[in-house]
Amino acid sequence: MSASTDLVQRQLDAYNAQDIEAFMAFYTEDAELAGFNGSVNQAGHAAIRARHLELFAEFPENRADVVNEIDLGSIVMVHERVARTPGGDSFEVAAIYTLRDGKISRVDFARGG
């Protein structure tokens, strides 16, 4: 596992544990979460934190697992399977992580239908 994929995996582990402090430690202060083709949904720590606190409260058993990944160094593309509840409906997403200075500076999400 490269340093890039390790960073993304540890961030995903914190997400799955719903550990907001550990999760946020992986993001730059000016990080952005965006939809596919660039529409920014959350920008900066405060917005990302608020979104995830709401998500964790609504779905306390939410989990994302890596199906496949492509490591390009400062870009890591991850095919994830997300389930809001154990054994419940799931969906798939392609998450494109952009890394800067050892942290995540942007994630672009493309959600499958």
C-alpha positions, -999 to +999 in steps of 0.1 A: +000+000+000+014+034-009+014+064+013-015+079-008-037+049-006-029+044+031-040+080+038-073+075+020-079+042+037-072+057+072-096+085+064-122+059+054-116+040+086-123+072+106-154+077+085-166+042+092-159+046+129-178+080+127-149+096+145-153+132+134-120+144+149-099+117+133-118+121+100-113+158+098-076+155+106-071+140+071-085+172+053-068+205+045-084+235+061-096+246+026-107+212+014-137+208-009-162+180-015-177+182-049-201+164-072-189+149-105-179+176-130-170+200-103-200+215-085-187+221-049-211+210-022-190+217+009-159+240+012-137+242+042-135+224+075-167+239+091-189+228+061-173+193+058-176+188+096-213+199+097-222+176+067-206+146+083-220+152+118-254+153+102-247+122+082-234+103+112-265+113+133-289+102+105-271+070+097-253+057+128-244+024+111-233+039+078-203+021+063-182+025+031-159-002+018-133-001-009-142-022-040-112-011-061-087+017-062-063+034-086-033+052-071-018+080-092+003+095-064-015+128-056-047+115-070-064+083-057-096+070-073-116+047-052-147+026-061-167+024-028-198+005-018-218+024+008-245+009+031-265+031+054-276+002+075-262-034+078-279-056+053-298-025+040-298-009+006-264+001-007-251+022-034-218+027-052-197+057-056-164+067-074-145+090-051-116+109-066-093+121-039-068+149-046-040+150-020-018+180-011+009+181+016-001+148+031-038+156+034-070+154+013-077+188-004-106+177-026-129+148-032-151+145-063-179+120-060-198+102-088-226+082-075-240+052-094-277+047-100 
